[in-house]
Amino acid sequence: DISHFTNPSILHQYEPGSVFKTVTMAAAINEGKVSPSTIFEDHGSIMISGWDKPIRNSDFSSKGAHGVVDMNYVLNNSLNTGSIHVMRQIGGSKFANYLQAFGFGERTGIELGAESPGNINNLLRNRIREIDAAVASFGQGIAVTPLQMLMSYQAIANDGILMKPYVVQKIINGEDEKVISPKRLREVISPETADTVLAMLVNIVEKGHSKRAAIDGYYVGGKTGTAQIATAGGYKQGEFIHTYVG
């Protein structure tokens, strides 16, 4: 079976779910449109223009509306409605620009071959549909590779600087030795934004959904994600992809 020879970290594309909310939040904070203390009123669900079904939080059936909350709460409790609100503060086009800057929708160029580019094409149109930007804000309706998802968090953890991933550290040919130097790609967000988002991720581990990731004596930041799995004509019932990035 040829699938035994593939590398899922770079070949498999999937809808990442709520781990993507960190990227959305980072973009809006970097634009100065929200901060951790920005207030938002959650009604549990939200209607999108041109879409006939409400988009709900994952805990809507048990929790209903969360009421007036701040952005720390939005990430801690992984509110889909809050992510849509955050995305709306910068708009679909600016949001798409940040996704491209983070490296989504293109191959990383890592020296392994057979790499998928992911897919954010619905956000690259001249006129982005509001529903596409809304669901992308919480990691649905787009496709990423695990490596791309890791790279976005790597940039946040690295003062906002996105680095090119590589696997070969040095090449030795007889007496000759070539050391591969780390390559800076670009600054995606400012160091100040990166610090702010990192603190929010630490807050998630200390107070939110990721408490079991805590390690005594260390600051640990991270985010969970539970994504629906796309299939022909919709999503699979009762099956999900669980992701944790720390």
N, C-alpha and C positions, 0 to 999 in steps of 0.2 A: 504494500500500500504506500503510494508516494507520499501520503500525509505524514508518515513516520519520519520523513527526511526534511520536513519544513520546520522553520523556526517561528513559532507563534508570536514571539515578541516583536517581530518586524513584519510578518506576513499577514497575520490575522487582523482584520478590521472589525471593530465592534462599536456599539453605541455605549459610551462610558458611564452615563448616568451622573449621579450627584457629585462624584469627584470633580466634575467639570465646573461646578458652582464656584470653586476657588478661583478659576481662571476668569470667570465673569466678574467676580467681586474685585479681583486685582485690576482689571481693566477700568472699572468705574472709579475705584479709589485713585488710580493713577491719573484719571482725568479730573479729579477733584470734585466729582459729582456725589459721592457718598463717603462716609467714614464709618468706623465701627459703631459710633453712637448715633448715626442717622436713624430717625424713627420711620417706621412703616406700619400701616394697619393691615393686618392679615385677616381676610374673610374666609379663609380655608379653600376657596376656589376663585377662579377668575375667568371672565369671558374675553376671547380674542376676536377682534373684528375680522369677519369673513370666515369664522369657524363656528360651527353650530353646537359644539359640545364644550362644557366648562373644563378648564384644566385645574386639577385638584392637587393638594398636597398628598403625599403618600399616606399620611396618618389622618386624612379627612374623616374617614368612617368612624374612627375612635375618638379623635380630638376635636373635630370641627374647626372653627376659627380660633386662631391664637391671639387675636386682638392686636393691641399696639405693642410693637416689639422693636428692637434695634437690629443692626446688621450682624452683630455677634450672635444674637438669637437666631437670625435667619440661617447662618451657617451651622450653628450648634444643632439646630433642629431640622436642618436640611429642607427648608420650605421652598417648594417650587414657585409659589406665588411671589416670594421675596426675590428669587433669582430673576424672574421676569421683570419685576419692578426695578431691580438694579440695572438690567440690560437696557430698559427703556430710558434710563437717565442719560445714556450715551448714544442710543439709537442703533439700529441694525447695521448701518454701514460702518460706523466707528467700531462696533463690536466685532464685525467681520475682519476689519483691519488688524485688530489685536490678535485674533485667532491665527491669522497668517503670520504675524510677527512672532508668535509663540511656536510656529513651525507646523501647525496643523494644515493638512491638505497638500503636503509635499513630502517627498522622501528625505530622510535625514542624511543620506549618503554614507551611512556606516558601511564599513568594508566587509559586508557579509553576503550581499547579493539577494535577489528575490525579495525585495522590500516593497511593501505597499505604501501608497501615498496618503491613504485615508481619503475621506470625502467630505468636503464642506461646500460643495458646488451650489447648494441651494442658498448659500449666503454670499455668493459671488455674482449674483445677477445684478443688472442695473437697478431693478426694483425688487428689493427683498420683501417677501411676504412676511407679514407680522407673525403669523403662526410659526414659520420656520425659525425666525430669530428667537421667538418665545421658548420653544421647546429646546432649541440649541443651548439656551442659557442654563438649562439644567441637564445637559448632556444627552439629549435624545434627538433623533432626526439627523444626526451627523455621524460620521464614522472615523475612528482614530485607531492607531496601533498602540499596543501597550508601551512601546518605546517613546512614542510621541507624548503620551500622557505623562510618563515619567519626566521627560524633558521639560515640560511646562512647570512642574514642581521643582525641578533642578534649578531652573532660572530664578524662581522665587527664592529658593534657598541660597542663591549665589548672587545676592545684591541686585537681582533683576537682569543679570547677564546670561544670555542663552549660549551654551557651548555646543560644539559639534561632538557627537558621541563617537568613540573609536574603541577598537578591541585590541589592536596591535600596539604595544608599547615601544618596541624597538625591532629593527631588522638587522640581522647579523649575516654578513656575507664574507666568509673568510676573516681577514683582518679588519674589514670595514664594518662599522657599526653606525646605524642611523637611528637616532632616538626620535620618536614621533612626539611632537610638542602639542599640548592642548591648544585648540583653536577657538577663539572667541568669535561668535557669529554676530551678535548685536545686543544692545541694551533694549529689553522689551518693556520693562517698567523701571522706575527710579529706585535707588536703594532705600529711600524713605518708604515708598509703597511696599517694597519687598519686606521690610521690617514690620510694617503694620499687618500685612497679610500673615506673616509667620506667627506673630503674636495671636492672631485670630485662630490659626491652626492649633497652637498650643492650648488655647482656650477650649477648643473642641475636645481635646484629649482630657483636659482637666474637668470640664463641666458638661460636655455634649455626648455624642453617640460613640466616641472612641476611647472611653475611659480605660478599657482593658489594654490599650497600647502604652499606657504610662509605665515608665521605668524610674524607680527611685533614684534621685540624685541627678536626673537629666531633664532638660526641657525637651519634650517630644511633641511634635505637631503632626496632625494628619487629618484625613477626611475619608469617610466611607462613601460608597456608591452602590446602589442597587438598580440595575438597568433592565428594562424590558428588552427582549430579544426579537429583532425584526425578522419577519418571515413574509412570504408572499401574501399581500393583501392586508397586512396588519402586524400584530405582535403575538408571540406564542403565549398561551394561557398557562399560568402556574409555573413558568420557568423564567429565571432571571440570571444575570451575570453580576456577581458580587465583586467589588473592587475595593481595595484599601491602599491609599498612598500615604506614606509617612516620611 
